[in-house]
Amino acid sequence: MRYELNEERNGVEIYFDSCPESSIRDRLKSQGYRWNRTKQCWYAVQNQARIDLAIEIERETDKYQKT
């Protein structure tokens, strides 16, 4: 999993190697993220809460992959 800040569109984009678990998808949706079929990523307009969620999910998925 990785995230990018799209400064041109003032967005946050989250990319997963495979479909994330439903609990992660629910968290993304609750913060206003939507699925972009074209770019194959979850995206939302930037704000600190959405960036913090991206960082949090990145840490969780990295921890899960290393164990």
LINKA-V719960 format. One record per helix or strand. SS is the DSSP state (h for helix, s for strand). FROM is the first residue (numbers start at 0). LEN is the number of residues. Records with the same first field share a line. If there is no record, write none. Layout:
BEGIN
SS: FROM-LEN ; FROM-LEN
END
This chain:
BEGIN
s: 1-5 ; 10-5 ; 33-3 ; 40-5
h: 21-9 ; 47-19
END
